[in-house]
Amino acid sequence: MQNPPPMRKPPEGYASLDPSLMTDDELRRIHYDLGDWIEEALAQAAPHIPKDEIYDSVYAKLSEISSERAARQSEDRGGIDRGRF
């Protein structure tokens, strides 16, 4: 059986991204890129599994991006609180 290729590195520069300064399209693209990387990381077998620190860093950035996208979508719909707060 052939060994799978080594795990690819996360998208370059992901750690320094500031989601609040990104366009909706940029957020969508990096969200999918990081999500794909996470799925690939979870599917890896030893010895190709990424280090926990790298995985945790990518996951944290993905969560930050997801939160920004959700906030913008809520704002686009007028917000769930409908201006009560």
PAPADREN-242941 format. One record per residue: x, y, z of N, C-alpha, C, O in turn; residue in three letters. Coordinates in pm, whole numbers, plus 32768, in hexadecimal, padded with zeros to 4 digits. Example, Ala and Ser with C-alpha at 12.3 -4.5 7.8 and 13.67 -1.06 7.14 Angstrom:
<rs>
85277DC7830C84CE7E3E830C85287EB6830C85907EB4834EALA/85057F1F82C485577F9682CA850A80038313853D80728324SER/
</rs>
This chain:
<rs>
80557F8A80008000800080008059807C800080BD80828048MET/803480DE7FB0808381587FA0806581BA80117FF281CC8038GLN/80CF81F9804680BE825C80B0808082DB807780A283048008ASN/8024831A80C17FE98399809180548406809480B683FC80DDPRO/8041846E804480A184DD8045809E852580CB803985208112PRO/810B856880EE810C85B2816D80A0861E816F8074864E8107PRO/8078864281E5801286AA81F98045872F81C380B7875681DDMET/7FEF87738178801587F781448011885D81B57FCF8849821AARG/805A88CA81A1805D893482057FDB898481FE7F9A89878196LYS/7FB689C5826D7F3F8A1C82697F558A8F82077FC78AAE81E5PRO/7EE98ACE81DA7EF88B40817E7F588BA981B87F528BCB822EPRO/7FAF8BD9816480158C3A818F7FD58CBA81C47F788CF08188GLU/80078CE882367FDA8D67826E7F578D6182BB7F258DC882E7GLY/7F1D8CEA82CB7E9A8CE0830B7E9A8D1A83987E388D5883C2TYR/7F078D0783E27F0A8D30846F7F038DC784827ED48DF784E9ALA/7F2F8E12841F7F308EA4842C7EB48EE683F27EAA8F6183F2SER/7E578E9883C07DDD8ED283867D868F1183F17D778EDB845FLEU/7D4C8F8483D07CED8FC784297C648FC283E47C4A90118389ASP/7C0D8F67840E7B8C8F5783CB7B398FD783C37AED8FE88364PRO/7B48903184247AF890AC84217B22910883AF7AD69162838BSER/7B9790F383777BC8914783097BB7910582817BDF913F821BLEU/7B7E908E827C7B71904381FF7AE8905881C17A8590728205MET/7AE4904C813C7A64905380F67A198FCF810C7A548F6C8136THR/79988FD080F079498F5680FD79818EE780A479878E7380CDASP/79AB8F0A802C79E18EA77FD07A648E6D80057A7B8DF47FFCASP/7ABA8EC2803C7B388E9280757B1D8E3580EC7B5E8DCE80FBGLU/7ABD8E5B81407A998E0681B17A678D7E81837A8C8D1781BBLEU/7A128D7F811D79DC8D0180EB7A4B8CA780B77A4E8C3080D5ARG/7AA78CE080697B138C8F802F7B6F8C55809A7B8F8BDE8094ARG/7B9A8CA780FA7BF58C7381607BAC8C1281BD7BE98BB581F1ILE/7B2B8C2881D27ADA8BCA82227ADE8B4081E27AF58ADC8226HIS/7AC68B3A81607ACA8ABA811A7B578A7F81177B688A068128TYR/7BBC8AD281027C478AA180FF7C6F8A6481857CA889F7818BASP/7C528AAC81F27C758A7882767C2189FE829A7C5489A082D7LEU/7BA289FF82757B4D898B828E7B7F891082457B7E88A2827DGLY/7BA9892181C97BE288B0817D7C60887C81BF7C76880381C6ASP/7CB388D981F17D2F88B082337D0F885F82B17D4E87F982CATRP/7CAD888D83007C858845837A7C5487B983577C7B87588399ILE/7C0087AD82F17BCE872A82C97C3F86CF829F7C41865982C1GLU/7C9E870582537D1286B782287D65868C82A17D94861B82A7GLU/7D7886E683007DC686C683787D84865583C87DC985FC83FAALA/7D00865983D37CB885F2841F7CBF856A83DB7CB28503841DLEU/7CD4856883587CD984EB830D7D6584AD83067D76843E82D4ALA/7DC984F583397E5384C583307E6D845183907E33844883FCGLN/7EC683FB83647EF6838F83BA7F8383B283E77FCA83FF83A5ALA/7FAB837A84578035839084858093835F8417807482FA83D9ALA/80FF839C83FC814184098441812384918403816C84F1841CPRO/80B9849D83B5809D8517836B803E857783B3801D85E1837FHIS/8014855284297FB885A784758000862A849A8070862584CCILE/7FC1869D84818002871C84A6800F8729853E7FC286EC8589PRO/806E8777856A8081878F85FA800487D186327FBF881D85EELYS/7FE787B286B07F7087E986F27F6F888286EF7F0688BF86DEASP/7FE488BF87007FEC895187027FBF898D867D7F7A89F3867BGLU/7FE5894E86107FBE897F858C7F28896A85777EE189C5854CILE/7EF988F285977E6B88D585897E18893785DC7DB7897085AATYR/7E3F894B865A7DF489A486B27DF48A34867E7D8F8A7A8689ASP/7E638A5F86467E6D8AE6860F7E118AF885977DCB8B5D858CSER/7E108A96853E7DB88A9D84C97D268A9884F67CD28AE384C3VAL/7D078A4085537C7E8A3485847C4E8AB685C67BDC8AE085B2TYR/7CA78AF586157C828B7486567C678BE085EF7C098C2E85FEALA/7CB98BE785867CA38C4D851E7C238C2F84D17BD88C8B84AFLYS/7C098BB084B77B8D8B8A84737B138BB384C77AB08BE38491LEU/7B1B8BA085487AAE8BC885A27A9B8C5E85A17A298C8F85A1SER/7B098CA885A17B038D3B859D7AC18D6A851B7A6F8DC6851CGLU/7AE58D2C84AE7AAB8D4F842B7A178D2B842779C68D7783F3ILE/79F48CB7845E79688C8D846279148CEF84B278A48D11848BSER/794A8D1D852179028D7E857578EB8E01852B787F8E3C8532SER/79518E2F84E479448EAC849778DB8E9D842978898EF78415GLU/78DE8E2C83E3787B8E16837977EE8E1183B377918E4A8379ARG/77DC8DCE842577598DC5846477288E4E849176B28E6F8481ALA/77818E9F84C8775B8F2584F5772E8F7A847F76CB8FC38489ALA/77758F708412774F8FBF839B76CA8F90836376798FE28337ARG/76B38F0F836376338EDD833075C18F09838975548F2A8358GLN/75D88F0C840A75728F3B846875548FCF845074E08FF98451SER/75BD901D843C75AC90AB8420756090C1839E750C911B8395GLU/757D906F83397539907C82B874A4906082C4745390958278ASP/747F900C832573F28FEB833973AF9048839C733B903683BEARG/73F990AC83CA73C09109842B73D990E184BA73AA91238516GLY/7422907784CD74449049855573D18FFF8595735C901E857FGLY/73F38F9E85E3738F8F4D862773448F9E868F72CD8F8886A4ILE/73898FFC86D073499047873C72EC90B4870672A390F38753ASP/72EF90CA86847298912D864372A891B7868272489204868AARG/732291D786B0733C925C86E3731792728774731A92E487A2GLY/72F4920A87BE72CC921A88497342923B88A2732E9275890EARG/73BC921A887A742E922F88D2747D92A688A774E192C788E5PHE/
</rs>
